[in-house]
Amino acid sequence: MKPPKIVLLTDFSPLSRVAIQFALKLAGPLQAEFTILNVIRIEGPSKANMKLKQIEKMLVVAAEEEGKALIKELKAEVKGDYTLKFKAVQDHTVAAAITSYTSRNPTNMVVMGSRGASALKKVRMGGTTVSVIDDCDVPVLAIPEKATFRNLQKIVYASDLKNVQKELDMIVEFAAIYGSHVHVIHVVPALDKKTENAGKVMEDMIKKSKYAKIDFRIIIDEDITSAIDGFIKSTKSDLLTTFTHHLSLYEKLFARSVTRTLAYLGTIPLLAIKHRQP
């Protein structure tokens, strides 16, 4: 297994520090190569403006100095055989910066802090974490502010029972690294023949996977996100995994994505994996 390449997003806030420490403990033992990325927001329409350019250069220099200090502190706090570097990048939005960086640099995962949002924000285009999940093709691990790493004893995989084989293979491969127990759940308002058949397919695939620490359950509930959140709390799970797709403008505006809503809840770390376009 090659050392994973992981991007850690920081704005030097306590929340981003929690996310970085979580990631170091998660992937540090795998000899991961971490890049701490700080996004300097570009304001103003003209890049030709000399004064604006000078300000941007000053911000980059200041960020790099703060980044050096951050790396020194983190290495003292979280010991391990991993590499850690810092990079300041400039862009108009965090999501644009992350998407651009990961498209040019091999990246296995993006890790960032996640804070709950108000109902008003949910109706609009969404916060930074959700925007990154929407736009980034790389798996995004969103860490809530009160999260602590506990070796991923229990993982919840919320499935829509589509693309099951590919998703299950990825989950099992990930869970096997940590010896995690995987709870596969599917939430539906009512049980019908189609769901029963899809459930049987899932159960057969789980048996064929030969991974001992895994179970499957269909949950009947009209409120999907509430049911998932309730299951997480009842099982005291450590990580929620969902698979997402590219959202339409309508879906973004009206937050139709379950993953987006779960990101706002911020109960436990959320690993959102984007389905690649065929």
N, C-alpha and C positions, 0 to 999 in steps of 0.2 A: 504493500500500500504506500503510495507516494504521500509525502507530507501535504496536507490540505493548505490551500492558499485562501486566507480569510481577510476580508476588509472590515475594519472596525470604525464605525462612524463616531466622531466626537465633535462637540461644540464646547468642550472643557467644562461642562456642567456636571453636577453630582450624578444625574441620571445616566449620562453617557459613560461615566466612570463605572457605575454599577454594571452596565452592559459589557464593557470591556473586560472587567474582572471576571464576569461570568464566562465570557468566551475564552479567556486565557485558561481558566480551570477546566473548561469543556474540552478544548482542543490542544492545549499546551502539551499534555502527555503524548499526543500524536505527532510531536515535533512540527507543529504547524508553523507556517510562515504568515505572520500577521502584518498587515499594513494599516496603521491608524490614519484615517482620512479626515481632514478638517476642510469643510467647504466654506470658502469666502464668497459671500453673495455679491454679485456684481449689480450695482444700482446705476440707473441712468442709461439713456439710449445710445450714447456715443462712446466707443472704445478709443476714438481718436483724441478725446479730451485729455490734455496733458495733466491737468490737476487730478483728474480721476485716476489716471494711470499711476501717478505718484502715490496716491492714497492706497491703491490696491497693492503696490509693491511694499509699502510700509506694513500693511496688514499681513502680507505673506511672511515677511521677516519676523514680525511679532508672533505669528502662529507657529513658525518653525522653532523659535526659541522656547515657547511654551510647550511645544511638542517634545523637544529634547528633555525638558524637565519631567514631563509626564512619563516618558519611557523609562527614565531612571527610577522614578517612584514605583512604577508598575513592576519592574524587574525585581525590585527589592521586596515587594509585597507578594508576588506570585512567582515562586521559583520554578524552573523547568528548562528543558532543552528545546526551546522554541526561539524563533527569530522575531524581532519586533522593530519595525521602522515607522517613520512618520512622513506624511506628505500633505502639503496644503494645496488645494486646487480651487480654481475660480469658476463660478458658473452662476446662472440666474436663479436656479433652484437647487435644492439638495438632491431631489430625484433626478434631475438632468445631469448633475455631476456624477452621481453614482452610476447611472446608466451609461454615461460616456466612459467612465473609468473602467467598468467591468467589461465593456465591449472591446476595450483595447488591451486589457490585462487579464490573464487567466485567473479566474476567481471561483472558488467552490461555494462560498457563502458570504453574505453581508450581514453584519451584526450591528444592531442599533437599539437605543433605548426607546421605550414606548410609554406614553402617558395617556390616560383616558381623556376623552373629549366630551364636550357638551353636546346636547341634542341638536343645537343649531349647527354645530360644526359637522355633525354626522350627515345632515341634510345637504350641506354644501360639498365642495370637492374633497374635503377631508384634510387631515393633518399630515405632517411630514412622513411619519411611519407608513401610513396607508398609501400615500403617493408613491413612496419607494416600492412598496409591495405591488402596486398597480403597474409601475413602469419597468421595473427591473426583471430581467429574465433569469437572474441568478437567485437561488434560494435565499430568503431573508429571514433572519432570526430576530424577532422583536422581543426585547427584554423589559418587563415592567419594573418600575422603580423599587419595589420591595422584594425583588427576586433574589434568591440565594441558590448557589449551585449545590445539588445534593446527589450527584452521580447519576442522574436520570434513571431512577429506579422504575418509574412508571411513565409510559408514553401513551397518550391518547391519539389515535389516528381517526379523524372524522372523515368518513368516506361517503361519496355520493353513489358508490357502487358502479362507477364508470371507469374505464381504463384501469381496472382492478389489478391485473397481473403486474403491469409496469410499476404502479404505485406501491403494491405490496412488496415487490422485490427491493425497492429503494428503502422502504421502512425497515424491513427485516435486516438489510445490510447495515443500516445505521444503528439499529437497536442492538445488533450483535456485538458491536464495538464496545458497548457499555454494559452488556448483559441485562438490558432493560426488559421489563414485562410490557407487552404491547396490548392495549385495549382498542380493538377496532370497533367503531360504532357507526351506525347509520340511523339518522333520525327522519321519520316520516309522519305526516298527520294521521295516516290510516294505513293499515296493512292490506295489500292486494296481491294477486297472483304474481304479477310482474316483480314486485319487491321480494316476495318469497323465493322465486326462482333465482333472482340476482343474489339473494342471501346465501342460497345453497351453493352457488358458484363460488362465492367468497369463502365459504367454509371448506370447500374442496381444495381451493388454492392454498388456504392456510395449512391444511393437512400435508399437501405436497411440498410446502416450504420447509417442513421438518424443523421448524423453529419451535421449541417447546414452550417458551414463555409468551404465548399469544392466545387471545380469545376474541370472540365476535359476538356482538349484541345488536339487535334492532330495537330502537327506542321509539315508542309511539308518542308523539307530541307535536302540536301545531306550531309551537315556537321553537325553531331549530336551535338558535343561538342560546336560548335559555336552557334548553335540554342539555346541550353540550357543556355549558358552564356548570350546570347542576351535577352532571356526571363527573366532571373534573374535581369538583369539591368533595363529592361523596367518596371518590377513590383516592383522594389526596395525590393526584398525579403531578408530575414534574414538568411535562412538556406536551403541548398540543401541536399536532401536525395537520395541515390542510394542503390541498392542491388547488391552485387557482388557474384562471385563464385571463386573457386580455379582455378587459371590460369595455363595453360600449360607452359612449358619452352618457346615454340614458342611465346605465347602471351606475356610473360614477356619480352622477348628479343626485340620484335617489338611493344610493347606498344599498343596492340590491344584493351585493355580494355578502355571503355569510362570513367569509374570511375578514372582510373589512370591519364588520360589526364586532367580530371576536377580537380584532386588534384593538378596538376601542375599549373593550371590557378589561383587558390587561390583567387577568387573574393569574396566569402563569405564562412563561415564555411561549411564544407562538412561532413555529417554523412554517413559513408559507413557501411552497414550491410551485413554480410556474410551469404549466404544461407547455412544452415546446410546440411551436406551430408546425404542422405537417409540411 
